[in-house]
Amino acid sequence: MTGLTQPWRVALAALILVSGPSAADEKKDAGPQAPASSSERAEKGDATYRQLETFARVLSYVENNYVEPPNQERLIYGAIQGMLDTLDPHTVFMPPEVFREMKIDTSGEWGGLGIEIARKNDRIIVVAPIDDTPAARAGLKAGDELVGIDGESTRGMDVGRAMQKMRGPAGGRVLLSILRQGFSAPREIAIIRDHIRIISVEGELYGGIGHVKVKNFQERTDQYLRKELDRLRGLNGGKELRGLVLDLRNNPGGLLDEAVAMSDRFLPGNLPIVFTRGRDGRNSTEERSKDRDTEKNYPVVVLVNGGSASASEIVAGALQDHGRATLMGSPTFGKGSVQTVIELEDGSGLKLTIARYYTPKGRSIQERGITPDYVVPDEPGAKPGREAPREKDLQRHFRAESSATSEPASPAPRGPPENLPKWETTAALKDYPLKVALEYLHGLSAAPGRPPARAEGR
């Protein structure tokens, strides 16, 4: 076949019609820029038609002349994936089976290993194992490279495919080949899938000071946080907490609405929490706190690390910018982009990056992440080693932008707080960053006349 059939021309015309700006988009873009003339739009449409015609011609040659009958669905899905592979790493196409699993993620229940991964160049890297899951119990660590899954090399494999191979019914066995710093060769680890049900919020009480671990931002995470804080107050004899450690370490993010609600819980009303900005002013939003259900103004420490990403960074940045919390740990992942999820007619899905996140003071989270006020290593006196991969290490990631406002950058981080009081309650704790955070809060509440952290408006 040497030319395009009439059905292909109809299909291409339809593609051109949907590729241009919609009436709603044009309305959103209305502003100081002059709208494109009809001749400019026609010229752009002609160029798009020529490019799509080339694609259709290649597809036609493959369908009619390839040595074996090709799978048409794989051809089209592969073409879409190849197109998106020229964009940022968070813009992905999901075939129907992968899209179904993605929707399950936000409910907090699925069958699998409990591992967050990312693609770095053509390799699959562990971002973080989720607490209390088969991956965590098997000893997987942030920064591990997944060399193979069930005997299949992951070289060049996309993240969706890797996740699909690791998921499945509870009780099934998955063989991972792991390469780690210090290993002379990859090692195989057999892990049994389990029914992963992420309890997104868990807490403990230490002498009137709460420690709340938030594992991810799924449906109802903020409600779980409120219930956990009330439970800790009950354990404290009904009295208000002396302080709180909000632990966002290895929290890969999740639902934006839940991150906004959690930030709102610790801020008085009408303060900015996060704002987004897309291309040409589109998808620009601002989320502000509401003057209800606000926690008392007890001191708060937020623990973060390189596995704290996206929604976690929104919470950490908002509380840091308003002086409502002291941040401790290590710099966060640096995922400062907004994705929208579009379900397509055949059950597949498109996750498309549409904007960037900014903190209340206009700091861009992208690539830089959030720097804590106090840098606290995992072990006392530990020297920096090989870092877990962050956004800046991912192939095709967006570069950091200058701040969206003229606000000054945050001050340079300091080392761990000094001269912390000895406290019997934390003497046996092996989690060094948590120990430091608790002792810091204990020192604040024990020092007479020392005010707690206060929220500040702009």
VOGU-3710 file (C-alpha; in Angstrom, 3 decimals, decimal comma):
1> mtgltqpwrv> 0,000/0,000/0,000  1,632/3,268/-1,068  -0,975/5,848/-0,148  -3,538/6,736/2,475  -7,002/5,253/2,243  -10,052/7,414/2,818  -10,668/6,030/6,376  -7,193/7,153/7,391  -7,903/10,657/6,086  -11,100/10,767/8,130
11> alaalilvsg> -9,223/9,616/11,224  -6,469/12,158/10,686  -8,970/14,959/10,241  -10,566/13,979/13,543  -7,167/14,025/15,237  -6,461/17,513/13,913  -9,797/18,762/15,193  -9,053/17,591/18,745  -5,413/18,678/18,674  -6,194/22,387/18,558
21> psaadekkda> -7,303/24,540/21,506  -10,878/24,121/22,657  -13,226/27,045/23,146  -12,799/26,628/26,899  -9,012/26,729/26,557  -9,141/29,871/24,452  -11,310/31,513/27,098  -8,828/30,589/29,828  -5,971/32,007/27,784  -7,670/35,348/27,199
31> gpqapassse> -5,329/38,086/28,361  -2,699/40,466/27,144  -1,551/38,217/24,312  -3,308/38,675/20,989  -5,259/35,589/19,910  -3,909/33,586/17,022  -5,360/34,608/13,672  -7,404/32,194/11,597  -4,536/31,948/9,091  -2,076/31,033/11,870
41> raekgdatyr> -4,432/28,336/13,146  -4,880/26,982/9,623  -1,106/26,903/9,077  -0,622/25,043/12,342  -3,383/22,588/11,374  -1,742/21,944/7,999  1,612/21,185/9,683  -0,077/18,807/12,126  -1,894/17,089/9,241  1,391/16,513/7,387
51> qletfarvls> 3,023/15,018/10,478  0,057/12,749/11,177  0,016/11,709/7,538  3,617/10,524/7,888  2,671/8,527/10,986  -0,310/6,954/9,235  1,816/6,067/6,201  4,395/4,269/8,385  1,626/2,442/10,236  0,104/1,400/6,920
61> yvennyvepp> 3,428/0,007/5,663  3,885/-1,981/8,893  0,354/-3,369/8,850  0,544/-4,493/5,226  4,169/-5,482/4,705  5,737/-6,517/8,035  7,081/-10,073/7,985  4,465/-11,217/10,526  0,961/-9,899/11,231  1,484/-7,188/13,879
71> nqerliygai> -0,694/-6,692/16,951  -2,559/-3,476/16,131  -3,231/-2,565/19,766  0,449/-2,933/20,658  1,401/-0,813/17,647  -0,882/2,061/18,623  -0,128/1,864/22,358  3,591/1,721/21,551  3,303/4,790/19,324  1,503/6,705/22,070
81> qgmldtldph> 4,089/5,662/24,655  6,908/6,672/22,324  5,328/10,101/21,893  5,020/10,610/25,653  8,581/9,402/26,219  9,714/12,707/24,696  8,013/14,559/27,608  8,655/14,572/31,365  8,849/11,278/33,344  5,483/11,828/35,071
91> tvfmppevfr> 3,501/12,063/31,830  2,588/8,465/31,043  0,128/6,377/29,067  -1,489/3,496/30,936  -3,050/0,545/29,116  -6,384/-0,556/30,609  -4,922/-3,101/33,045  -2,329/-0,624/34,355  -4,913/2,169/34,609  -7,213/-0,049/36,671
101> emkidtsgew> -4,399/-0,663/39,155  -3,556/3,033/39,324  -7,135/3,788/40,382  -6,875/1,123/43,079  -3,774/2,855/44,500  -5,699/5,865/45,750  -8,040/3,615/47,755  -5,023/2,224/49,631  -5,605/-1,475/48,846  -4,022/-3,781/46,263
111> gglgieiark> -2,081/-7,027/45,901  1,659/-6,626/45,531  4,967/-5,853/47,227  4,543/-2,268/48,469  7,343/-0,499/46,644  7,651/2,928/45,005  9,903/3,002/41,946  11,094/5,489/39,340  12,952/5,335/36,046  16,465/6,804/35,984
121> ndriivvapi> 17,844/6,818/32,440  17,040/3,256/31,316  17,125/1,755/34,821  14,417/1,118/37,424  15,342/2,534/40,854  13,654/2,056/44,229  12,427/5,415/45,566  11,176/3,939/48,831  9,672/0,720/50,193  6,362/1,466/51,910
131> ddtpaaragl> 6,449/0,756/55,645  5,178/-2,613/56,866  4,898/-4,198/53,412  6,641/-7,255/51,894  9,222/-5,000/50,197  10,144/-3,296/53,483  10,274/-6,584/55,386  12,531/-8,076/52,692  15,055/-5,289/53,285  14,730/-3,294/50,057
141> kagdelvgid> 16,220/0,186/50,372  15,882/3,530/48,639  18,445/3,700/45,846  18,418/-0,038/45,071  18,396/-0,787/41,350  15,885/-3,379/40,127  17,969/-5,249/37,573  15,356/-7,902/36,867  11,839/-9,049/37,756  11,052/-12,767/37,494
151> gestrgmdvg> 14,040/-13,281/35,221  13,154/-10,442/32,835  15,667/-7,616/32,556  14,322/-4,177/33,473  16,781/-2,372/31,213  14,617/0,088/29,253  11,410/-1,153/30,915  8,856/1,538/31,700  7,619/2,021/35,261  4,060/0,945/34,454
161> ramqkmrgpa> 5,252/-2,388/33,088  7,500/-2,978/36,112  4,680/-2,204/38,539  2,353/-4,529/36,642  4,845/-7,411/36,910  5,239/-6,959/40,665  1,511/-6,774/41,391  -0,897/-9,656/41,541  -2,847/-11,873/43,927  -1,568/-12,226/47,487
171> ggrvllsilr> 0,525/-15,372/47,985  2,254/-15,196/44,607  6,056/-15,175/44,469  8,080/-12,431/42,770  11,807/-12,827/42,190  13,652/-9,495/42,196  17,251/-9,053/41,109  18,749/-6,190/43,141  21,958/-4,205/42,675  23,036/-2,048/45,611
181> qgfsapreia> 26,081/0,039/46,447  28,625/-2,393/47,882  27,282/-5,407/45,955  29,801/-6,937/43,548  26,950/-8,440/41,529  23,142/-8,394/41,557  21,461/-10,493/44,250  18,147/-12,259/43,929  15,444/-11,741/46,549  12,245/-13,791/46,510
191> iirdhiriis> 9,279/-11,871/47,936  5,747/-13,148/48,477  2,987/-10,757/47,442  0,587/-9,723/50,137  -2,717/-7,911/50,281  -1,392/-4,370/50,646  -3,712/-2,248/52,701  -2,013/0,996/53,554  -3,159/2,380/56,885  -2,082/5,858/55,906
201> vegelyggig> -1,812/7,312/59,438  -0,379/5,705/62,579  0,610/7,370/65,842  2,283/6,945/69,228  2,504/9,066/72,362  5,799/9,939/74,050  5,319/11,748/77,349  2,539/13,978/76,057  4,208/14,525/72,647  2,607/12,847/69,644
211> hvkvknfqer> 4,359/11,096/66,779  2,146/10,622/63,717  3,468/8,734/60,709  1,673/9,610/57,451  2,560/6,955/54,860  0,820/8,385/51,802  -1,989/10,710/50,759  -4,937/8,570/49,765  -8,669/8,966/50,191  -9,612/10,145/53,737
221> tdqylrkeld> -5,994/10,565/54,928  -6,823/13,894/56,609  -9,803/12,295/58,369  -7,528/9,516/59,628  -5,106/12,163/60,894  -7,853/13,924/62,842  -8,974/10,639/64,423  -5,399/9,728/65,323  -4,760/13,105/66,955  -7,980/12,695/68,975
231> rlrglnggke> -6,872/9,195/69,998  -3,498/10,505/71,184  -5,234/13,227/73,188  -7,315/10,503/74,812  -4,154/8,596/75,731  -2,845/11,872/77,160  -5,680/11,989/79,657  -7,802/14,260/77,492  -5,190/17,012/77,668  -3,797/18,831/74,644
241> lrglvldlrn> -0,544/17,531/73,179  2,713/19,185/74,255  3,885/18,946/70,665  3,683/16,821/67,527  6,137/15,102/65,196  4,462/14,892/61,782  6,494/12,186/60,049  6,444/12,394/56,236  9,601/10,370/55,604  9,343/8,029/52,588
251> npgglldeav> 5,859/9,356/51,869  5,661/9,393/48,042  2,630/11,683/47,915  -0,786/11,023/46,431  -3,942/13,125/46,360  -3,484/16,900/46,277  -6,789/17,548/48,054  -5,639/15,519/51,056  -2,332/17,415/51,241  -4,232/20,714/51,205
261> amsdrflpgn> -6,619/19,491/53,917  -3,747/18,328/56,128  -1,931/21,657/55,779  -5,200/23,467/56,520  -5,556/21,514/59,771  -2,477/23,244/61,206  -3,016/26,757/59,798  -5,466/29,527/60,739  -7,884/30,726/58,089  -7,204/32,513/54,798
271> lpivftrgrd> -3,513/31,655/54,412  -2,122/30,388/51,084  -1,193/26,694/51,111  -0,076/25,993/47,544  -0,581/27,441/44,121  -0,080/26,035/40,666  0,840/27,618/37,354  0,600/26,022/33,922  1,463/27,072/30,389  0,258/30,529/29,338
281> grnsteersk> -1,536/31,001/32,641  -3,711/27,916/32,274  -4,355/25,532/35,192  -3,403/28,280/37,649  -4,989/27,782/41,044  -4,473/28,854/44,628  -5,515/26,838/47,666  -6,055/28,707/50,944  -6,746/27,569/54,488  -10,207/27,726/56,026
291> drdteknypv> -10,984/28,980/59,497  -12,396/25,743/60,911  -11,170/22,517/62,546  -7,754/24,073/63,166  -5,463/22,357/65,665  -4,254/24,258/68,721  -0,992/26,115/68,268  1,270/23,499/69,876  4,800/23,208/68,393  5,219/20,905/65,403
301> vvlvnggsas> 8,254/19,218/63,856  7,903/17,785/60,332  10,311/14,958/59,491  11,242/14,612/55,797  13,817/12,839/53,639  14,596/12,070/50,010  11,571/9,770/49,821  9,177/12,605/50,738  7,638/13,668/47,439  4,846/15,664/45,830
311> aseivagalq> 1,955/15,978/48,328  4,425/15,544/51,209  6,444/18,463/49,892  3,316/20,610/49,649  2,562/20,054/53,352  6,181/20,547/54,414  6,578/23,714/52,313  3,321/25,282/53,518  4,035/24,708/57,213  7,638/25,879/56,816
321> dhgratlmgs> 6,728/29,053/54,901  4,197/30,094/57,532  6,517/29,331/60,451  4,029/26,775/61,758  6,521/23,900/61,905  10,238/23,209/62,131  11,483/20,845/59,415  14,104/18,194/60,204  15,731/15,410/58,196  17,183/15,633/54,696
331> ptfgkgsvqt> 16,134/17,459/51,491  12,983/16,121/49,864  12,531/14,458/46,470  11,721/17,578/44,426  8,602/16,570/42,467  6,930/19,922/41,939  4,630/19,163/39,021  0,869/18,678/38,787  -0,688/15,763/36,880  -4,254/15,315/35,713
341> vieledgsgl> -5,573/11,827/34,952  -7,779/11,327/31,872  -9,695/8,110/31,304  -9,905/7,208/27,606  -12,674/5,413/25,765  -11,001/1,981/25,678  -10,348/1,943/29,439  -6,758/3,169/29,130  -5,588/6,312/30,868  -3,371/9,327/30,328
351> kltiaryytp> -1,549/10,989/33,200  -0,539/14,407/31,875  1,635/17,031/33,537  -0,246/20,345/33,347  1,344/22,721/35,894  3,994/23,300/38,566  3,574/23,575/42,334  4,751/26,582/44,350  4,882/27,061/48,115  3,055/29,994/49,764
361> kgrsiqergi> 6,175/32,160/49,410  6,476/31,310/45,729  9,290/28,785/45,986  9,304/26,223/43,210  9,440/22,663/44,557  10,499/21,236/41,194  13,988/19,669/41,160  15,071/21,578/44,309  12,697/19,994/46,800  12,215/21,357/50,306
371> tpdyvvpdep> 15,312/21,906/52,446  14,769/21,229/56,172  15,631/23,804/58,827  17,841/21,219/60,542  19,650/18,533/58,549  19,521/15,378/60,666  21,193/12,199/59,341  19,715/8,741/59,830  22,490/7,890/62,299  24,317/10,239/64,701
381> gakpgreapr> 27,489/11,581/63,112  26,791/9,805/59,810  28,563/11,204/56,770  26,694/11,711/53,487  26,711/8,539/51,402  25,144/7,606/48,121  21,858/9,480/47,901  18,613/7,873/46,894  17,439/9,092/43,473  15,554/12,362/43,420
391> ekdlqrhfra> 13,619/14,228/40,777  16,814/15,866/39,495  18,179/12,392/38,658  15,208/11,339/36,516  15,497/11,399/32,751  13,694/14,322/31,036  12,697/16,002/34,305  11,722/19,670/34,268  14,444/22,098/35,250  13,905/24,272/38,313
401> essatsepas> 12,349/27,655/37,703  13,082/30,891/39,451  10,683/31,688/42,295  7,206/32,864/41,340  7,509/35,844/43,687  10,227/38,115/44,997  10,239/36,367/48,389  13,777/35,520/49,574  14,932/31,922/49,572  14,757/29,976/52,821
411> paprgppenl> 17,800/30,322/55,126  20,656/27,868/54,845  19,997/24,646/56,753  21,762/23,921/60,015  23,062/20,676/61,451  21,130/18,798/64,153  19,920/20,926/67,093  22,529/21,156/69,846  22,304/20,801/73,617  19,092/18,821/73,560
421> pkwettaalk> 17,920/17,733/77,023  18,369/14,122/78,084  14,997/12,408/78,240  14,374/8,942/79,621  11,358/8,513/77,352  13,524/8,553/74,213  16,657/6,921/75,614  15,974/3,558/73,952  14,803/4,925/70,579  16,886/3,673/67,647
431> dyplkvaley> 15,266/6,029/65,130  17,735/8,908/65,409  15,793/11,628/63,506  12,656/10,818/65,512  14,671/10,879/68,749  16,071/14,321/67,876  12,626/15,665/66,960  11,019/14,423/70,182  13,817/15,756/72,367  13,659/19,104/70,564
441> lhglsaapgr> 9,931/19,388/71,290  10,439/18,218/74,870  13,025/20,959/75,324  10,631/23,581/73,935  7,811/22,647/76,288  10,143/22,227/79,269  11,865/25,608/78,855  9,883/28,229/80,797  8,740/31,254/78,840  9,753/29,757/75,484
451> pparaegr> 6,955/30,344/72,967  5,831/27,657/70,542  6,120/28,073/66,785  3,454/30,470/65,553  1,752/30,730/62,207  2,476/33,886/60,275  0,402/35,456/57,538  1,728/37,453/54,606
//
